[in-house]
């Protein structure tokens, strides 16, 4: 493993006082490529074959070494962009000294394993997500895919979508190169990357073991997908996940809010400066979304009661088209259809919608505002908790 200085590529030397991002060319805003956002720090915009079209990776330089933060997907298109970006600085994957993965989602693991093989670089992840990565993305059988399919079916997803979801999960494994060895990090741990000290901050919500890296010396926050500038990260409930991902996420946002950040480097979208303002927007969004979710459950229950009273359905009817029953409430899938109206046009959107709806439903249930029961067919239905 060897290192090259960025000076030959025309990069500036590091200056802690200079932390405002360098304006990128207009063409870089929505195109694959590389741009320098700070001295000795670059953003690589990597294409994704999804509706969310771009993911960010970051290159850090210092003390004669290079660090890559997040690694896109292992598609030919993404790898070509990554290799071209490295080459623009006179590098190949073999020049990497360290690889950091902020969380165990495919569009961030991606090329990490392949680049580790090329460089011998250690891969650093939060310990919990390192375990999740291995349990989900290295299985050769269908156990995880079957578990996910059954989970979605129990919450009202049609069988056709559940089967497609199973196939999609298997196909996604081909877009990931899992590192052979991972160095597990802990909350609060201090790590030295390219000569700079970073603090590991555990920020569960978007994933159970999501982490941010805080560079206190100049107020730079590597935020992964915890805080995004223009869209809200998907906060979803999945099999094997922690029981209250939305509660985790809101607590994690509050934890980061006081940081004196001068620049936030997100996993998607452009770097931005107003950390506390964006945190407040996300907190308000989820407060509003939770209240809407509760009202949709209450409304569905009320409508089912009216239908039963007028004879449209009977109290023992389990299978109205809306997923609502007069006796035991409404499925998460039925709530998701209303909550994400107009955005059910792709399997990925339907999966994200159902998972995020479940996160809000469970958040409300754990607050004591909702309850759930499981019917004889195995379907789970939510309904308002009785007034105390």
N, C-alpha and C positions, 0 to 999 in steps of 0.2 A: 504494500500500500504506500503511495507516495502523494505528495501535495504540491500544488502549484500556486504561486501568488497571483492575485487578481490584477496586479499592476499592469501586466502585459496586455490585459484586456481593457485597459483604460479605466479601471474602477478607482474610486476615491479611497483613501485610507480612513480608518474608523475615527469618528469624532463624537464623543458622548453628548456634546452640547447640541449637536445637529440632529434633530429627530423628526423634523417635518418631512413627509414623504415627497420624493421627487416626482413632479407631474409626469405622467406617462403619456406617450403619444396617443392621440385619439383612437388610432386603429387598435391599440392594445386593450381598450376597455372591454371588448367582447370577442377577442380573437385569441387563439392559442399563441403562446410565445413567452418571452422573458422580459421583465422590466426591473430596473433598480429602484427600490422604494426608499432605501436608506444607504448610507455608506456601508459597504460590506454586507448588504442584505438585499436579496433579489426575490421577486415573486415570479413563479412559473405558472402560467394559466394552461391547464391540461384539459383536453376535450373529454366529455363523457357521452356515452350513447343513450342518454336519458333525457327527460324533459328538462331537468336541471343540467344545463349543457356544459358547465365548466367547474372544475375544482382547482384549488390553489395548492401548490407546493412552494416551499421557501428554501432558498439556499443561504447559508450563513458562512462567512469567512472570518478567520482570525487565528492568530498564533500559528500561522502556516498550515492550517487545516480547514477542511470543508465539512459542513453538516447539512444534510437534507432533512427537512421537516415535512412529512407526508409524501406519498408516492403515487398519487393518482390511481388509475386502473391499469392493469396489465393488458391493454388492448394494443394492437399494432400502431394505431393512430396516436395513442397517448405516449407510448414508448418512443415513437419518432419525435414527438414534440419535446419530450424530456431529454433525449440524446442531443437534439439540436440546441436546446437551451444550454446544456452543459458544454457543448462544443463551442458555443459563442464566447465562453469564458476560458477556452482552452482546456476543457476538462473531459473526462470520460467517467462512467460510474466507478471505475477502479480508483479514482482520486478521492472518493468520499471517505472521511474519517469516522463519521457517525451518522446514523439514520434514526430519526425520531418519528414515531407514529402516534398521533394525538388520540386516536380511538380506533376500535376494531370494526370499522365499516369498510366495505370493499373499495370505495373510491378514495380511501386514504391508505389502506394496506398495499393494494395494487402491486407495484414493482419492487416493494421493499425486499422481498426474498431474493429476487433476481439481482438487485443491486448489492445486496449483502454478499451473495455468492461471488460477484465480480470484484468486490473491494475488500472483503473480510471485515467490514465495518460492523461494530455492534449495533443492534437495533434496540432502541429504548422505547418502552411502553409502560403505561400504568399496569400494575400486576393483574388487576381484575380483568381488564380487557385483553391482556395477553392470554389468560386462561380461556376467555370467551372465544377469542380468535381460533385457538386450537380446537376447542370443542365443536365449533360450528363449521369452520372452513377447511378442516383437514380430514373430516370423516369421509370414508370411501363408500359407506353404505347410505341408506336413505333414512336413518333414524331421525335426524334433525328435521329433514324435510317433511317426514310423516307427522312429527310432533307439531310443526308449524301449521300444516294443513288441518289437522284435527282441532287445533286451538282456534283457528279462524272459523271453521265450520261450527264449533260450539257457540260462537258469537254471531251466527247468522249469515256468514258468507255463503253464497250459493256454491254447490258442489263443483260446478264447472270452474269457478274462479279458484277454489281451493286446490283443485288438481293442477291448474295452470301455475299457481303459486309454487307448488311442489317442483314442477319442472323448471321454473324460473330460478329457484334457489340452487338446483343442481347445476344449471347453466352458468350461474354467477361464479361458481367455484373455479371455472376456467379463466376468469378475469382477475385472479388473485394468485400471487406467488407468496406463500407464507414463509417468513424467515425461519431458518433452521434453528436459530438460537435467539432468545430475547432476554434482554436485561430488564428485570421488573423494577419499576419505580414506585415510590410510596408518597402519600400526601405529605406536603411540607418538606420533602427532601430537596436539598440543594444539589444541582448538577452543574458541572463545568462543561460548556459547549464552546468550542473554538476560542477558548481563553476568556469567555464571559460566564458569569454566574447567573443561573436561572433557578427560580423556585418552582417546584411541581405543585400545582393546585388541582386537587381532585374536584371535578365538576360533573357529577352524575346527572343524568336527565336525557340527553340525546343518546348517550350510551351509558351503561352502568359504570364503566371504567374510563370515561372521558377525562382527559386532563388538559389543562392550559399550562403554559410556561411563562413565568413573569420575570422580566429583566428589570430589576429595580434601579439599576445604574442610570438608565435613561428613560424609564417608563414605557417599555415596549412589552406588549402582551401578545404572545402567540396563542390565539383563541380557539383554534380548531373550528368545530361547528357549534360551539357553545353559544356564541354571539355572532350573528350575521347581520350585515348592514341593511339589507332591503327585504329580506324574507325571514320568516320565523323558522328556526330549526324544527325538524319533526321530532316531537316528544311522544313516543309510542310505548304501549305495553305489549310485550312479546313473551313467548314461552321462556322460562328460566330467568326472566329479568327480575330486577328488584320490584317489590310490590307496588311502589308509588312513584313512578318516574316523574310525573308532573310535580309532585311535592319535592322530590329531589332537585328538579330543575330550578324551581322557584327559590329554594334555599341556596343553591349554587349561584344564582344570579345575585342574590343579596350579599353573598360572600365576596363577590368580585366588585360590587358597586363602589366601595370606598377606595379602590386602588387609584393612585394618581397617574393613570395611564395617559400618555401623550400620543400613543399610536397603537391601534388594535389591528392585528393581522389575522383576518378570518379565513376559514377553510373554503369559503365561496364568496365571491364579490370583492369589491375594492377595499383596501385598508381605510380606516376611518379613525377619527380622533375622540369623539364624544362617547366614552364608555358609559358613564352614569346616565346620560340621556337615553342611550339605546337600551340600557337595562330597564329604565323606567317604562319605556314603550313596550318592551316585552312583558313586563309584569302586568301592565294594564291590559295588554292583549289577552293574556291567559285568564285574568280575572273576568274579563268580559266573556271570553269563550266558555269558561266554566259555567257562568250564569245562563248563557244561551243553551248550553247542554242540559242543564237542570230543567229549564223551561220546556225544552223539547220532550224530555221524558215525562214531565208532568202533563203536557198537552196531549201526548200520545196516550197516556193512561186515561185522561179525561175523555178523549175521543172514543177509546175502546169501551169505556163505561157507558157512554151515550149510545154506542152501537148495540151493546148488550141490552140496554134498557128498552131500545126501540125494536129489538128482535132481529137486528141485522146480523149479530153474532150471538152465540150463547156464552155464558161464563166459562164453559169447559172447552171452548174453541181454542186450539193451540196454534193455528197456522193461517192467520190472515195475511194477505199479500204484503202488507206493510211491515210484517214482523212484529205486530202488536197483538197482545192477548188481553182480553178483558180481565182475566183473573191474575196474571202474574207479570204484566209489564211489557217492556219493549226490548228487542235485541240491540246490541251495539251497532250492528250493521244497519238496522232501520234508522237509528239516530244519525249515523254517519251519512246516509243518503240525504237527510235533511240538512245536516250541518255543513256538508260540502256539496251542496246542490250545484250542478253544472260542471263539476270537476271529477266525474266518475268515468271519464272516457278512456282511461288506460288501466291496465292491471296494477301497475306501480302506484298510480294515484289512488286506486281503490284500497290497496294494501295500506298505504300511508294514512289514508282517511280513517280506516277502521282502527288501526293501531293508535292513532292520536285520539280518536273518540274514546277508545277504551281507557287511555291514560286519564282523560278528563272524568269519565264515569267512575273510575276507581278512586280518583282524588276526591270526588264528591261523596263516594261511599265511605271512605275512610274518615271523612269529616262528619259522618252521621246523617247526611242529607239524602242519600239513596240507599236502597237495599237491593239484593238480587236473589233470585231462586233459579234452580235448574229444573226444566221440565223432564218428562219421561223420555223424550227423544234426545236428551242431552244438551238442548239449547238453553243458554243463560239469558235471563230477562231481568232488566233493571226497572225499578219503580220507586217513587218517592217514599222516603221513610215516614211512618206515621208521626204526626205532630206530638211532641212531648206533652 
